[in-house]
Amino acid sequence: MSNVDLIVAYLSGDLETEKRKDFEERISKDAQLSAEYHEVSDAWLLVKEQIAARNEDSFRQLLKRIMKKHIPPGQKPLQG
């Protein structure tokens, strides 16, 4: 397993407890692996943020279409 594969497995929670602990120990002792981990981790967080933003935008667009279809013109939606 490459370092990137290992890092992604760690970030996604796919490593078993013992492998996770071993990986954390390796990061603390290996400066190159630690640097690679931080690079991949930063990219991982950006991707997660983009997916969350896209999901929120999609939800808002869907909600607007539903409201337009089911709420008569001039009637305000319920506020909660």
Secondary structure, DSSP 4 states (H G I P E B T S, - for coil): --HHHHHHHHHTT-S-HHHHHHHHHHHHH-HHHHHHHHHHHHHHHHHHHHHHHHHHHHHHHHHHHHHHHHS-TTPPPP--
